């Protein structure tokens, strides 16, 4: 993920949304925040689960992504029927664990 621009990633996500959710997306989102807002709005009329793995890599693509998602979640959580599952790892934790295990 980190080697792609945010615009290219959005194109991939839009394609997945169209294929998996059979949902039309008007326009061409260029930020993940736009895509996430669309997903939240879509979930107001149809519940579904969104799983994002390796979420920590978003920081490399767009450093404001965490606050953008938090803002959008706070604005839409009352009407949304989205089960959001985010997973990832923190490299510094893995390095510390590896050093402790090697000792």
C-alpha positions, 0 to 999 in steps of 0.5 A: 500500500505505501508505494501507491499514491492515495489517488491510485488507492482510492481507484482500487477501493472504488473498484472493490466497492462497485464489485463487492457491494454493487454500489455506484460511486459518482465522481472520482474520489481522490482521498480515502476520507471521501471513500470512507464517507461514501461507505459510511453513507452507504451503510445508512441504508444497508448494513455491512462489514468493512475490514481494513488490514495493515491499517498502519500503512495509511500513515505513510500515504496520508498522515491525516487519515486517522483524524479524518476517519475519526471525524467522519466516524463521529459525524455518521456513527448515529445513522451508520450500520457499518461494522468496521474492523481495522487491524495492523501491526506496529513495527516498533512493538514487533522489534521490541518483542523480537529483542525480548525473545532473543534475550 
